[in-house]
Amino acid sequence: MPSFLRRLQTALAGQAPTGDAGAAAPAPGERPAPAVPADLADLLPAVPATERPRAAALGADGAAVVCWELPVAPGASALQLQEALRSAPSRWRPVVVDDGWEEALTEAPQPLEVLADLDVEDGPLLLDRRWQSAHDLAVREERLGMHRGTTPVTTVTAVTRAVAERPPALEDGVVAVVDAHDAWQLPAVLGWAPVDAGLSARELSVVLQYWQDQWGAHLVALGAGSFALRVEDPPATADDALAAAQEVLAVAPALLRADLVEPLPRAAELLGPALRGAGWWHVRLA
């Protein structure tokens, strides 16, 4: 009889192990569940995942699996599973996701080959263009009297702190694993681009590649309209923190608009202190 580990691996791979007469067959007319890749099945016993992985983000024909969702073991957090998978030698890049994250898969997934020509210098160029555009719009709005008054200090503190705090989904989400070389590629590989965000999945990957190089920021979580980064080399000076705040607001110029009455340049000045030394960036795009 096959060993327990072998029976577990074959069960995860959607195959009936030798001698297992109780394997469930798909219902008539029902598409068989995609088989879990063998190397992913081999990886799972070493990490605290439970149950069978779910094929998520299927291709248009329902056949190509873009990623797999892994449930989290009782008593563990999604972040713990993400960290365990990230440290494992594997081609699978983990990211924490919530219930609505697939709503943001609005573009066709891109193969890794098309990302090979991305230049890390494209990131600051894109951010500069977006910041200038958002800045000019804010100046025009200010001239029209669309921003008046001052946001209460308590509101400023709460709003800016939320950008630099670890999001709750890292505790109770699930983990998706994607075949990619690095975490910054995941938006493009998945086609993750929230509606009305004003950025394509490829552009988001360009920005994340630059932030990983500049700030040691690694993508940890994707939601329906937000993403979270663990920042290993956060800005340490006021000037660097202001520059980081401008970059974050260049990606998401409406991030603070719903809560702060200040124009965009002033919002960056208010956000900067919260990002100084911050180990997390939680960026809401929609």
ZITA-V413822 format. One record per residue. N is the residue number from 1. BURIAL is b if it has 24 or more other ideal C-beta (glycine too) atoms within 12 Angstrom, else e. Layout:
BEGIN
n = [N | N]
burial = [BURIAL | BURIAL]
END
This chain:
BEGIN
n = [1 | 2 | 3 | 4 | 5 | 6 | 7 | 8 | 9 | 10 | 11 | 12 | 13 | 14 | 15 | 16 | 17 | 18 | 19 | 20 | 21 | 22 | 23 | 24 | 25 | 26 | 27 | 28 | 29 | 30 | 31 | 32 | 33 | 34 | 35 | 36 | 37 | 38 | 39 | 40 | 41 | 42 | 43 | 44 | 45 | 46 | 47 | 48 | 49 | 50 | 51 | 52 | 53 | 54 | 55 | 56 | 57 | 58 | 59 | 60 | 61 | 62 | 63 | 64 | 65 | 66 | 67 | 68 | 69 | 70 | 71 | 72 | 73 | 74 | 75 | 76 | 77 | 78 | 79 | 80 | 81 | 82 | 83 | 84 | 85 | 86 | 87 | 88 | 89 | 90 | 91 | 92 | 93 | 94 | 95 | 96 | 97 | 98 | 99 | 100 | 101 | 102 | 103 | 104 | 105 | 106 | 107 | 108 | 109 | 110 | 111 | 112 | 113 | 114 | 115 | 116 | 117 | 118 | 119 | 120 | 121 | 122 | 123 | 124 | 125 | 126 | 127 | 128 | 129 | 130 | 131 | 132 | 133 | 134 | 135 | 136 | 137 | 138 | 139 | 140 | 141 | 142 | 143 | 144 | 145 | 146 | 147 | 148 | 149 | 150 | 151 | 152 | 153 | 154 | 155 | 156 | 157 | 158 | 159 | 160 | 161 | 162 | 163 | 164 | 165 | 166 | 167 | 168 | 169 | 170 | 171 | 172 | 173 | 174 | 175 | 176 | 177 | 178 | 179 | 180 | 181 | 182 | 183 | 184 | 185 | 186 | 187 | 188 | 189 | 190 | 191 | 192 | 193 | 194 | 195 | 196 | 197 | 198 | 199 | 200 | 201 | 202 | 203 | 204 | 205 | 206 | 207 | 208 | 209 | 210 | 211 | 212 | 213 | 214 | 215 | 216 | 217 | 218 | 219 | 220 | 221 | 222 | 223 | 224 | 225 | 226 | 227 | 228 | 229 | 230 | 231 | 232 | 233 | 234 | 235 | 236 | 237 | 238 | 239 | 240 | 241 | 242 | 243 | 244 | 245 | 246 | 247 | 248 | 249 | 250 | 251 | 252 | 253 | 254 | 255 | 256 | 257 | 258 | 259 | 260 | 261 | 262 | 263 | 264 | 265 | 266 | 267 | 268 | 269 | 270 | 271 | 272 | 273 | 274 | 275 | 276 | 277 | 278 | 279 | 280 | 281 | 282 | 283 | 284 | 285 | 286]
burial = [e | e | e | e | e | e | e | b | b | b | b | b | b | b | b | e | e | e | e | e | e | e | e | e | e | e | e | e | e | e | e | e | b | b | e | b | b | e | e | b | b | e | b | b | e | e | b | b | b | e | e | b | b | b | b | b | b | e | e | e | e | e | e | e | b | b | b | b | b | b | b | b | e | e | e | b | b | b | b | b | b | b | e | b | b | b | e | b | e | b | e | b | b | b | b | b | b | b | e | e | b | b | e | b | b | b | b | e | b | b | e | b | e | e | b | e | e | b | e | e | e | e | b | b | e | b | b | e | e | b | b | e | e | b | b | e | b | b | e | e | e | e | e | e | e | e | b | e | e | e | b | e | e | e | e | b | e | e | b | b | e | b | b | b | e | b | b | e | b | b | e | e | b | b | b | b | b | b | b | b | e | b | b | b | b | b | b | b | b | b | b | b | b | b | e | e | b | e | b | e | b | b | b | b | b | b | b | b | b | b | b | b | e | b | b | e | b | b | b | b | b | b | b | b | b | b | b | b | b | b | b | e | e | b | b | e | e | e | e | e | b | b | b | b | b | b | b | b | b | b | b | b | b | b | b | b | b | e | b | b | b | b | b | b | b | b | b | b | b | b | b | b | b | b | b | b | e | b | b | b | b | b | b | b | b | b]
END
